[in-house]
């Protein structure tokens, strides 16, 4: 009998890591999600290039997804608006760059935001980084979601079964990543990350098309989602540690709360705390530039511009903040 218990104990011991549970939904103990307005964010993506994926990878005749624009993933996430995103589609991807390279600092280094409207409808993506824009290296991923049954197009996923996979939290809450978890490689400088690649997880359990985690497990998430907004919906990427690492955490919060109204119709008011303010259109053309006094509340006239997304840059000698302004 004692040998039987010993054997069973050994089996349980070796199985625990395989079926280990990870942190859960927002509000639960140990949850690692970071809210979009957290003062730790000192920068946001400056550019975004999307390669659209298919509406349904198994039915290529349905074409590519089309919801949102690349500019929706640029600049700060400033709300939980589920429409402020760009859809990647099955196996689609986005490559983002930043004002300053991301570095492997203390704790989490950046976070990826998806637009999920609740805690269980989770459309997922893997994350890779590069220090030269050529060689990409992914975070080690784990998905313990059972694969004996397909998660349906409007099905639910348990966040506690996922690790290092973007999209495991509801909209407005980012999935954080720590560069120290990526294995060292001569082609990767973890203190000079210039590009982040977000790749949609094809959630089917059909091995012909499935995405697998680092252990070879199929990642099961809602499939099919045969709409123009199918696949991972990228809202933004927020940076916590970069090469400047000098922006006071409170400064971003103060500035972000004093850019209003946003969206706007004709005017935007900005409390820039003495930073130089530059407004660009989405193609990078400079439209306005001014340097207010430290306490000045400045007014920016947007009345002559077309409806759409504009980028506001706030800069001093030590830091750059990029904000997204929407003209209605």
C-alpha positions as CSV (number, residue, x, y, z in Angstrom):
1,X,0.0,0.0,0.0
2,X,2.8,2.4,0.9
3,X,4.4,1.8,-2.6
4,X,1.0,2.6,-4.2
5,X,0.8,5.9,-2.4
6,X,4.4,6.7,-3.3
7,X,3.7,6.0,-6.9
8,X,0.5,8.1,-6.9
9,X,2.4,10.9,-5.2
10,X,5.1,10.8,-7.9
11,X,2.5,11.0,-10.6
12,X,0.8,14.0,-9.0
13,X,4.2,15.6,-8.5
14,X,5.2,15.4,-12.2
15,X,1.7,16.5,-13.4
16,X,1.4,19.7,-11.3
17,X,3.7,21.8,-13.5
18,X,2.0,20.6,-16.6
19,X,-1.4,21.7,-15.4
20,X,-0.3,24.7,-13.2
21,X,-2.8,27.5,-12.9
22,X,-1.7,31.1,-13.6
23,X,-3.2,34.5,-12.5
24,X,-6.9,35.1,-13.3
25,X,-9.2,37.8,-14.3
26,X,-9.0,41.5,-13.3
27,X,-9.9,41.9,-9.7
28,X,-8.8,38.5,-8.5
29,X,-5.9,37.9,-6.2
30,X,-2.5,37.9,-7.9
31,X,-3.9,39.3,-11.2
32,X,-1.0,40.7,-13.2
33,X,-3.1,42.9,-15.5
34,X,-2.1,46.6,-15.7
35,X,-4.7,49.2,-16.3
36,X,-4.3,51.6,-19.3
37,X,-4.0,54.7,-17.0
38,X,-1.4,53.2,-14.7
39,X,1.4,55.7,-14.1
40,X,4.1,53.2,-14.8
41,X,3.5,53.7,-18.6
42,X,6.1,56.2,-19.9
43,X,5.7,55.7,-23.6
44,X,3.4,54.1,-26.2
45,X,3.9,52.8,-29.7
46,X,4.9,55.4,-32.3
47,X,4.3,53.3,-35.5
48,X,2.3,50.3,-36.4
49,X,2.3,48.2,-39.5
50,X,-0.4,45.5,-39.8
51,X,-0.5,42.5,-42.1
52,X,-4.1,41.5,-42.1
53,X,-5.1,37.9,-41.5
54,X,-8.1,36.0,-42.9
55,X,-11.6,36.1,-41.7
56,X,-11.5,32.3,-41.5
57,X,-8.2,30.7,-42.2
58,X,-10.0,27.5,-43.2
59,X,-12.1,29.4,-45.8
60,X,-9.7,31.7,-47.6
61,X,-12.5,32.7,-50.0
62,X,-14.0,34.8,-47.2
63,X,-11.0,37.2,-47.6
64,X,-9.2,39.4,-45.0
65,X,-10.5,41.2,-42.0
66,X,-10.9,44.9,-42.3
67,X,-12.0,46.4,-39.0
68,X,-10.0,49.4,-37.6
69,X,-6.9,51.1,-38.8
70,X,-3.3,50.9,-37.9
71,X,-3.4,54.3,-36.2
72,X,-5.8,52.9,-33.7
73,X,-2.9,51.0,-32.1
74,X,-0.6,54.1,-32.0
75,X,-0.3,56.3,-29.0
76,X,-1.8,55.9,-25.5
77,X,-4.8,53.7,-24.8
78,X,-7.0,56.4,-23.3
79,X,-10.3,54.6,-22.7
80,X,-11.9,51.2,-22.6
81,X,-13.6,51.9,-26.0
82,X,-13.9,48.5,-27.7
83,X,-14.0,50.1,-31.1
84,X,-10.6,51.9,-30.7
85,X,-8.5,49.0,-32.1
86,X,-7.3,47.3,-35.3
87,X,-8.3,43.7,-36.0
88,X,-5.5,41.3,-37.1
89,X,-7.6,38.3,-38.3
90,X,-6.5,34.7,-38.3
91,X,-2.7,34.6,-38.2
92,X,-2.5,38.3,-38.9
93,X,0.3,40.3,-37.2
94,X,1.3,43.9,-36.2
95,X,4.8,45.2,-35.9
96,X,5.2,48.3,-33.6
97,X,8.1,50.7,-33.0
98,X,8.6,53.2,-30.2
99,X,10.1,56.6,-29.4
100,X,12.9,55.0,-27.4
101,X,14.1,51.3,-27.3
102,X,12.5,49.2,-24.6
103,X,14.9,47.7,-22.0
104,X,15.0,44.8,-19.6
105,X,14.4,46.7,-16.4
106,X,12.9,45.9,-13.1
107,X,9.7,43.9,-13.3
108,X,7.5,44.0,-16.4
109,X,8.8,46.0,-19.3
110,X,5.7,46.6,-21.5
111,X,2.1,45.6,-21.8
112,X,-0.2,44.7,-24.8
113,X,-3.8,45.7,-24.8
114,X,-6.7,43.9,-26.5
115,X,-10.3,45.1,-26.6
116,X,-12.2,42.2,-25.1
117,X,-15.6,43.3,-23.8
118,X,-15.6,40.9,-20.8
119,X,-13.3,38.6,-18.8
120,X,-13.9,35.4,-20.7
121,X,-14.3,36.2,-24.4
122,X,-10.5,36.2,-25.0
123,X,-9.0,36.5,-28.4
124,X,-5.3,35.8,-28.0
125,X,-1.9,36.6,-29.6
126,X,1.7,35.7,-29.1
127,X,4.3,38.3,-28.6
128,X,7.9,38.6,-30.1
129,X,10.5,41.2,-29.8
130,X,13.5,42.4,-31.9
131,X,16.5,44.7,-31.5
132,X,17.2,45.0,-35.2
133,X,13.8,44.6,-36.9
134,X,15.0,41.3,-38.6
135,X,15.5,38.7,-35.9
136,X,12.5,38.1,-33.7
137,X,12.3,36.1,-30.4
138,X,9.1,35.1,-28.7
139,X,8.1,34.9,-25.0
140,X,7.7,31.3,-23.7
141,X,3.9,30.7,-23.8
142,X,1.6,28.2,-22.1
143,X,-2.0,27.3,-22.8
144,X,-3.6,24.6,-20.7
145,X,-7.1,25.1,-22.1
146,X,-8.4,21.7,-23.0
147,X,-8.4,20.8,-26.7
148,X,-10.9,18.0,-26.7
149,X,-13.6,20.5,-27.7
150,X,-13.4,23.6,-29.8
151,X,-14.1,26.9,-28.0
152,X,-16.9,28.4,-30.2
153,X,-16.9,31.7,-31.9
154,X,-18.6,33.3,-28.8
155,X,-17.1,30.8,-26.3
156,X,-15.2,31.4,-23.1
157,X,-11.6,30.9,-22.1
158,X,-10.3,30.6,-18.6
159,X,-7.5,33.1,-18.0
160,X,-5.9,31.0,-15.3
161,X,-4.9,28.5,-18.0
162,X,-2.8,31.0,-20.0
163,X,0.6,32.5,-19.5
164,X,2.6,35.0,-21.6
165,X,-0.2,35.2,-24.1
166,X,-1.6,38.7,-25.0
167,X,-5.3,39.2,-24.7
168,X,-6.0,37.3,-21.4
169,X,-7.7,40.3,-19.8
170,X,-10.7,42.5,-20.7
171,X,-10.4,45.8,-22.6
172,X,-8.5,48.6,-20.8
173,X,-6.2,46.1,-19.0
174,X,-2.9,45.1,-20.6
175,X,-1.1,41.8,-20.5
176,X,2.4,42.6,-19.2
177,X,5.7,41.0,-20.4
178,X,9.1,40.8,-18.8
179,X,12.0,40.6,-21.2
180,X,14.1,38.6,-18.8
181,X,11.9,35.6,-19.6
182,X,13.2,35.4,-23.2
183,X,16.3,33.2,-23.5
184,X,19.5,35.0,-24.3
185,X,20.6,35.0,-27.9
186,X,23.5,36.7,-29.7
187,X,21.0,38.3,-32.2
188,X,18.9,39.9,-29.4
189,X,19.9,42.8,-27.3
190,X,17.3,42.9,-24.5
191,X,18.3,46.4,-23.6
192,X,17.7,47.7,-27.0
193,X,14.3,46.4,-28.1
194,X,13.2,48.4,-31.2
195,X,10.3,46.3,-32.5
196,X,7.4,44.3,-30.9
197,X,5.5,41.9,-33.1
198,X,1.9,40.8,-32.1
199,X,0.8,37.6,-33.9
200,X,-2.8,36.5,-33.8
201,X,-3.4,33.0,-32.3
202,X,-5.5,30.9,-34.7
203,X,-7.8,29.4,-32.1
204,X,-8.9,26.3,-34.0
205,X,-8.0,22.9,-32.6
206,X,-7.6,21.6,-36.2
207,X,-3.8,20.8,-36.2
208,X,-3.6,21.9,-39.9
209,X,-4.1,25.5,-38.9
210,X,-3.7,25.6,-35.1
211,X,-1.3,27.8,-33.2
212,X,0.8,26.0,-30.6
213,X,2.4,27.2,-27.3
214,X,6.0,26.7,-26.4
215,X,5.3,23.2,-25.1
216,X,3.6,22.1,-28.4
217,X,0.1,22.4,-27.0
218,X,-2.6,23.7,-29.3
219,X,-4.0,27.1,-28.1
220,X,-7.7,26.9,-28.1
221,X,-9.6,30.2,-28.3
222,X,-12.9,31.5,-29.9
223,X,-13.1,30.0,-33.4
224,X,-14.4,30.7,-35.9
225,X,-14.9,34.5,-35.6
226,X,-15.9,35.1,-39.3
227,X,-16.4,38.8,-39.2
228,X,-14.5,41.9,-40.4
229,X,-13.4,42.3,-36.8
230,X,-12.2,38.7,-36.3
231,X,-9.0,37.7,-34.5
232,X,-6.9,39.6,-32.0
233,X,-8.0,43.3,-31.8
234,X,-4.9,45.4,-30.9
235,X,-5.6,48.6,-28.9
236,X,-2.0,49.6,-28.1
237,X,1.3,48.7,-26.5
238,X,2.4,50.6,-23.4
239,X,6.1,50.8,-22.3
240,X,7.2,50.6,-18.7
241,X,11.0,50.5,-19.1
242,X,12.9,52.2,-21.9
243,X,16.3,53.8,-22.4
244,X,15.2,57.2,-21.0
245,X,13.7,55.7,-17.9
246,X,13.5,59.2,-16.5
247,X,9.9,60.2,-17.0
248,X,8.4,60.8,-13.5
249,X,5.5,58.4,-13.2
250,X,3.2,61.1,-12.0
251,X,3.9,63.3,-15.0
252,X,2.3,61.1,-17.6
253,X,-0.8,60.7,-15.4
254,X,-1.1,64.5,-14.9
255,X,-0.7,65.3,-18.6
256,X,-3.0,62.5,-19.8
257,X,-5.8,63.7,-17.6
258,X,-5.4,67.3,-18.9
259,X,-5.8,66.6,-22.6
260,X,-9.5,67.3,-23.3
261,X,-11.9,66.9,-24.9
262,X,-10.8,63.7,-26.6
263,X,-12.4,62.9,-29.0
264,X,-12.7,66.5,-30.0
265,X,-14.6,68.5,-32.6
266,X,-12.7,71.8,-33.0
267,X,-10.4,72.5,-30.0
268,X,-8.2,70.5,-27.7
269,X,-6.9,71.9,-24.4
270,X,-3.5,70.6,-23.1
271,X,-1.7,71.1,-19.7
272,X,1.7,70.2,-21.0
273,X,3.8,71.0,-17.9
274,X,6.3,73.0,-20.0
275,X,6.9,70.3,-22.6
276,X,7.1,71.1,-26.3
277,X,3.8,70.1,-28.0
278,X,3.8,68.9,-31.6
279,X,0.8,67.7,-33.5
280,X,1.2,65.3,-36.5
281,X,-1.2,63.7,-38.9
282,X,-1.1,59.9,-39.2
283,X,1.4,60.0,-42.0
284,X,3.9,61.8,-39.8
285,X,3.5,65.3,-41.3
286,X,4.0,68.0,-38.7
287,X,0.9,70.3,-38.4
288,X,1.6,72.4,-35.3
289,X,4.3,73.0,-32.7
290,X,4.5,75.1,-29.6
291,X,6.4,75.3,-26.3
292,X,4.2,76.6,-23.5
293,X,5.3,77.9,-20.1
294,X,5.3,75.4,-17.3
295,X,1.8,76.4,-16.0
296,X,0.1,77.3,-19.2
297,X,-3.0,75.6,-20.4
298,X,-2.8,75.8,-24.2
299,X,-5.5,75.6,-26.8
300,X,-4.9,73.7,-30.0
301,X,-7.2,74.5,-33.0
302,X,-8.3,71.3,-34.8
303,X,-11.1,72.9,-36.7
304,X,-9.3,72.9,-40.0
305,X,-8.4,69.3,-40.0
306,X,-10.3,66.3,-41.4
307,X,-12.0,63.8,-39.1
308,X,-9.6,61.0,-38.0
309,X,-6.7,60.2,-35.7
310,X,-3.9,62.6,-35.0
311,X,-0.7,62.2,-32.9
312,X,0.3,64.6,-30.2
313,X,3.9,64.5,-29.0
314,X,4.9,66.1,-25.7
315,X,8.7,66.3,-25.4
316,X,11.4,67.7,-23.0
317,X,15.1,66.9,-22.8
318,X,14.5,63.7,-20.9
319,X,11.3,62.1,-22.1
320,X,8.8,61.8,-25.0
321,X,5.1,61.0,-24.6
322,X,2.9,60.2,-27.5
323,X,-0.9,60.6,-27.3
324,X,-3.6,59.8,-29.8
325,X,-6.2,62.6,-30.5
326,X,-9.4,61.8,-32.3
327,X,-11.1,64.4,-34.4
328,X,-14.9,63.7,-34.8
